[in-house]
């Protein structure tokens, strides 16, 4: 699969250079979907930008989303007529924007789109993520029809989690790229 057909979808405030998403982009040539405003993300603007990038590709993409990027995938899929442009999605550490602490900061992201995704997906969640409980992440996985992968106690699965190049996540991505998401084990951590 063409590396440019793997789209990196960072969350709120983007992913810094030590984040596994940035490391994958540099090492494998994946394409980051640049948003107009990383500090004050508006759901409508972010979904329009994702649609724009997908329409510019010549093959179906695999989405690699982190945190708010996971909610972007769900929001986009709930409204787009072009979901056939996505082959699969790796959803990592979704943020729960319906929590009291996040709702006023990210008001345009509530309610979370909870429709089943029309493509294969794997959701990786942590048991001690400060932005989303494991129980809530599993609820997202169930609503979206995603395969759940328990990452153990790894925080928000970001640069602070010391994942490095995160080979376990890359293995999950490969299952989606080859379109066999059930082939990977349920827990790889």
Helices and strands as residue ranges (DSSP letters): G 3-5, E 6-9, H 20-28, E 31-32, H 43-55, E 61-66, H 68-79, G 83-85, E 86-92, H 100-103, G 107-109, E 120-125, H 134-144, E 147-150, G 159-161, H 167-177, G 181-183
